[in-house]
Amino acid sequence: MTAAGSKVLIVGGEEQIIAMLSEFLKQEVIAPVVAHTGQAALEKIRSEHPDALVVDMKLPDMDGMQIMKGAKALDEDLPVILITGYPEIRDAVAAMRAGAHDYLAKPLKHHEVLRVVFRALSECALKRKLRSLSCQIEDEPPLRESMGPSDVVGRLIADVNRVARTNFSVLISGETGSGKELVARAIHQNSPRCRASFMAVDCGAIPETLLESELFGHEKGAYTGADKQRIGKLEMARGGTLFLDEISNMPLGSQAKLLRVLQDKTICRIGGTQPVSADVRVLTASNRDLQRLAESGAFRPDVYFRLNEFTIWVPPLRERQEDILYLAKRFMDLTNLELQKNVKGFTQSAVDALFAYDWPGNVRQLRSVIRRAVLLADDMILEQHLGIDCVSSKPAIPDLGCNQESQDTLEDGLPLKEIMHRRIVVIERDILAHILRETGGNKAKAARLLHIDNKTIHSKLKQYGISIA
């Protein structure tokens, strides 16, 4: 391992010792970070995330053993090297038993300092790599298992893996029930923060008057009813990840306070005067177009740009046809276990109904439908067990010959996004049918003309029920 680029926190009261150690490290392209007290050292660990800690046993406010204990509570993998002027055997043994990586005796020798620091950095890198790998296989099921085998999900997973190892703020957009929180949890699980907390807050489910207390916490007596101190989710998630669902519901005043957290990594509890470290990664989700809200003034543009360092779009279930049956079978198996039943599968008419339905509630709705169907079924799930009206769910594909008046009636009262989706579906079906007629039913030729692959054209033709006799 090369130590170049690593960061080492030096804690001591003697300027000569600090200057000497800093010079030793800089010669090896290792960045020294300095603290003169134990309290300052703990704050530096929270904010700087050093790769190793070198601490003098004697400090004004606490000794080296106390600092080591506090450091290990913040980062159990952080190697601690103690400096002592009295290198007695019993002190060394006590230090090692307490969790020290090693110790250095005064006067400090250049080669000895570098040998001990290099070994500590190597050990820290190995521990963090093993921990990161273990995070990827524990706790949450893989995203592929949770969302399905489609190529669309594959591309989504690639985006998750690309951004997870960074500290970028990520905006996850998509319709309600499409799986935005699953994506947020996957980002956390694949990040260096995976061993710290993942906190989720639904900004649309908490009254505006309570949201700031939920996020920032409050001091005792901050307002009527605040009879004790409360730690907010931003502070509780320190070192980890905070997921703010339906961020578009956050009031403008709270957005301004959130911006300060994102920029300064500090918070101030309601009624408090002292800033508190808040090293937390913020992931957000919305089923509304935040960019348009920012342009209209309904959402702060500066907050939008700060949250939108990277965007992940979670497609609706109707655009992931390959995932529908996979997820339906997965939910069936899970419900079988829950209810201690042995429902074996779906009849063909039930499968056809699953593919014909538009799933306005996305994966969340599919899960509820399948759970109810398993409860009702004995051996196989029948179409009637699903309880979905495939005809009324599909106004998105009206007859091409329908007049404008009937379309206006059909779309009356719908949001613009849904109207656009329905019109696009009609246009797409019309184009596919026309090209297929032009090619005499040759699907491969039609695919080449449309610049899509064979798998996509077969899926689209099945989705729209298009066939050329």
Buried (B, 14 or more C-beta within 10 A) or exposed (E): EEBEEBBBBBBBEBEEBBEBBBEBBEEBEBBBBBBBBBBBBBBBBBBBBBBBBBBBBBBEEBBBBBBBEBBBEBBEBBBBBBBBEEEEEEBBEEBEEBBBBBBBBBEBEEEEBBEBBBBBBBBBBEBBEEBBEEBBEEEBEEBBEBBBBBEBBEEBBEBBBEBBEBEBBBBBBBBBBBBBBBBBBBBBBBBBBBBBBBBBBBBBEBEEEEBBBBBBBBBEEBEEEBEEBBEBBBBBBBBBBBBBBBBBBBEEEBBEBBBBBBEEBBBBBBBBEEEBBBBBBBBBBBBBBBBEBBEEEEBBEEBBEBBBBBBBBBBBBBEBBBBBBBBBEBBBEBBBEEEEBEBEBBBEEBBEBBEBBBBBBBBBBBBBBBBBBBEEBEEEBBBEBBEBEBEEBBBBBBEEEEEEEEBEEBBEEEEEEBBEBBBEBBEBBEEBBEBBEEBEEBBEBBBBBBEBEEEEBEBBBEBBEBEBE
